[in-house]
Amino acid sequence: MHGPASPGWLLVVLCAATGAYCLLRMRSAVEEQRRTAGGEALMGFGMAVMAVPAAVAAPPSWTWPAYAAVFGAAALRALWAARTDPHHLHHLVGSLAMVYMAGVMVTSPGHHGHGGSGAPLATGLLLLYFAGYVVRSGVRLLPLATVAVGGGTRNLGWGDRPELARACRLSMGIAMLAMLVTL
C-alpha cells in the first residue's frame, strides 16, 4: 500500500484483528455466521497483507498476480453463493476490488496508480460503493447482546454476536476505503 507507514500499520492491525474475529465466527453455533465467516476472514487477512506499507516491505513481483488469482477465485465463489444469499454480492464486490487493486499494483508497483493508468473511474466507483456500504453499515450497527430462545433469552458467545460481525464488516469497509484512497 502506498502512503505513510503509520496509517498502513493501523490498517494492518485492524484488518488482521477483523480476520481473526472472523475465524472465531467460523466456530459459531449459528449456521449463517459460519457460512460467511470464512470468506470474510480471507478478506480481512488479505487486506492486512496488502496494507503493509510498501516502504517497509516491498513484495516480490509474483505477489500481485497471486493476489488476483486468490481473490478472483473468491469472487467466483461469492458469485456462486449469491444465487441463494444476496449478502454474498457484497463479498463479490469486495473480492473484485481486491483483484482490481492487485491489478493496479502489477501495472504501477512503484507509484500511485492514478498517474495516467486510466483506471480512476473504477477507483471512483469502488470508493462510492464502499462509502455507501460504510454509512449503511454504521447506521445498522445496533447492540444486540441477547436473543430470544424458547420463551427466554440467552447471552450470545463472542462468535455469535451479530453486532460484532457487523462491526467487523464495517471495519473492513472503512479499510477498503482507505486502501482505495491511497491506491
C-alpha positions in Angstrom: 0.0 0.0 0.0 1.2 3.5 -0.8 1.1 6.3 1.7 2.5 7.0 5.2 3.6 4.0 7.3 1.6 4.7 10.4 -1.8 4.5 8.8 -0.7 1.5 6.9 0.3 -0.3 10.1 -3.0 0.7 11.7 -4.8 -0.8 8.7 -2.7 -4.0 9.0 -3.7 -4.3 12.7 -7.4 -3.5 12.0 -7.7 -6.0 9.2 -5.8 -8.8 10.9 -7.9 -8.4 14.0 -11.0 -8.5 11.9 -9.8 -11.6 10.1 -9.0 -13.2 13.5 -12.5 -12.5 14.7 -14.0 -13.9 11.5 -12.0 -17.1 12.2 -13.7 -17.2 15.7 -17.1 -16.8 14.0 -16.4 -19.9 12.0 -16.8 -21.9 15.2 -20.3 -20.3 15.8 -23.3 -22.4 16.5 -25.3 -20.2 14.2 -25.1 -21.6 10.6 -25.3 -18.2 8.9 -22.3 -16.9 10.9 -20.2 -19.9 9.9 -21.3 -19.6 6.2 -20.0 -16.1 5.7 -17.1 -16.0 8.2 -14.6 -17.9 6.1 -14.8 -15.5 3.1 -14.7 -12.5 5.5 -11.6 -14.0 7.2 -9.9 -14.4 3.9 -10.8 -10.8 3.0 -9.5 -9.5 6.4 -6.2 -11.3 6.3 -5.8 -10.5 2.6 -6.4 -6.8 3.2 -4.0 -6.9 6.2 -1.2 -8.2 4.0 -2.0 -5.8 1.2 -2.0 -2.9 3.7 1.6 -3.5 4.8 3.4 -0.2 3.8 5.4 -0.6 0.6 8.3 1.3 2.1 8.7 -1.3 4.8 8.3 -4.5 2.8 8.2 -4.4 -0.9 6.6 -7.6 -2.1 8.1 -9.7 -4.9 6.6 -9.2 -8.4 4.7 -12.5 -8.3 2.7 -11.4 -5.3 0.1 -9.3 -7.1 -0.8 -11.9 -9.8 -1.2 -14.4 -6.9 -3.5 -11.9 -5.1 -5.5 -11.5 -8.3 -5.8 -15.3 -8.6 -6.8 -15.9 -5.0 -9.4 -13.1 -4.9 -10.6 -14.0 -8.4 -11.4 -17.5 -7.1 -13.1 -15.9 -4.0 -15.1 -13.7 -6.4 -16.3 -16.8 -8.3 -17.2 -18.5 -5.0 -19.1 -15.3 -3.9 -20.9 -15.2 -7.3 -22.0 -18.8 -6.9 -23.1 -18.2 -3.3 -25.1 -15.1 -4.3 -27.6 -17.3 -6.1 -29.1 -18.1 -2.7 -28.0 -15.3 -0.4 -27.8 -11.7 -1.7 -25.3 -10.8 1.1 -22.7 -12.5 -1.0 -23.0 -9.8 -3.6 -21.0 -7.6 -1.2 -18.4 -10.3 -1.0 -18.3 -10.4 -4.8 -17.7 -6.6 -4.9 -15.0 -6.8 -2.2 -13.2 -9.6 -3.9 -13.3 -7.8 -7.3 -12.0 -4.7 -5.5 -9.0 -6.8 -4.3 -8.4 -8.1 -7.8 -8.6 -4.6 -9.1 -6.1 -3.3 -6.6 -3.7 -6.1 -7.3 -4.0 -5.3 -11.0 -3.2 -1.7 -10.4 -0.2 -2.8 -8.3 1.0 -5.0 -11.2 0.8 -2.1 -13.7 2.3 0.5 -11.3 4.1 -1.2 -8.4 6.4 1.8 -7.5 4.0 4.7 -7.6 0.3 5.7 -7.3 -2.0 4.0 -9.8 -3.8 7.2 -10.7 -0.9 8.8 -12.6 -2.3 8.1 -16.0 -3.3 4.5 -15.5 -6.7 5.1 -17.0 -8.4 3.4 -14.0 -9.7 6.3 -11.8 -13.3 5.7 -12.9 -13.2 2.2 -11.4 -11.5 3.5 -8.3 -14.2 6.2 -8.0 -17.0 3.7 -8.4 -15.5 1.4 -5.8 -15.0 4.4 -3.4 -18.7 5.3 -3.9 -19.8 1.8 -3.2 -17.7 1.3 -0.1 -18.6 4.8 1.2 -22.2 3.9 0.9 -21.6 0.5 2.5 -19.8 2.1 5.4 -22.6 4.6 6.0 -25.3 1.9 5.7 -23.4 -0.5 8.0 -22.8 2.2 10.6 -26.5 3.1 10.7 -27.4 -0.6 11.0 -24.9 -1.2 13.8 -27.2 -1.8 16.8 -26.2 -3.5 20.0 -27.9 -7.0 20.1 -26.5 -8.8 23.1 -29.2 -11.4 23.7 -31.6 -13.5 21.6 -34.9 -15.0 22.3 -34.8 -18.8 22.7 -37.9 -20.7 23.6 -39.6 -18.0 25.6 -36.5 -16.9 27.3 -33.3 -15.2 26.4 -29.7 -16.3 26.4 -26.4 -14.5 26.1 -24.6 -15.0 22.9 -21.0 -16.1 22.8 -18.4 -13.9 21.1 -18.7 -15.8 17.9 -22.5 -15.4 17.8 -22.8 -11.6 18.3 -24.4 -10.1 15.2 -23.3 -6.6 16.1 -19.7 -7.7 16.3 -19.9 -9.3 12.9 -21.4 -6.0 11.6 -18.7 -4.1 13.2 -16.1 -6.3 11.5 -17.8 -5.7 8.1 -17.8 -2.0 8.8 -14.1 -2.1 9.8 -13.3 -3.9 6.5 -15.4 -1.4 4.5 -13.5 1.5 6.1 -10.2 -0.2 5.5 -11.1 -0.8 1.9 -11.9 2.9 1.5 -8.6 3.8 3.0 -6.7 1.4 0.7 -8.6 2.7 -2.4 -7.8 6.3 -1.5 -4.1 5.5 -1.2 -4.0 3.4 -4.4 
